[in-house]
């Protein structure tokens, strides 16, 4: 039986620190957070996939 190793994506620590989540659509990364109290998703930023998103979000 083969073992499966699950790893966190690059930059996961930064997203966690900023309380953000990330998904993608076509060639774009979408950064957002979900407010559980109001059940609203707030889109923070949409960046082209090849952008250095980690450095952009650190600003």
Secondary structure as UniProt FT lines:
FT   TURN            10..11
FT   HELIX           12..17
FT   TURN            18..19
FT   STRAND          21..25
FT   TURN            26..27
FT   STRAND          28..35
FT   TURN            36..39
FT   STRAND          40..48
FT   TURN            49..50
FT   HELIX           53..58
//
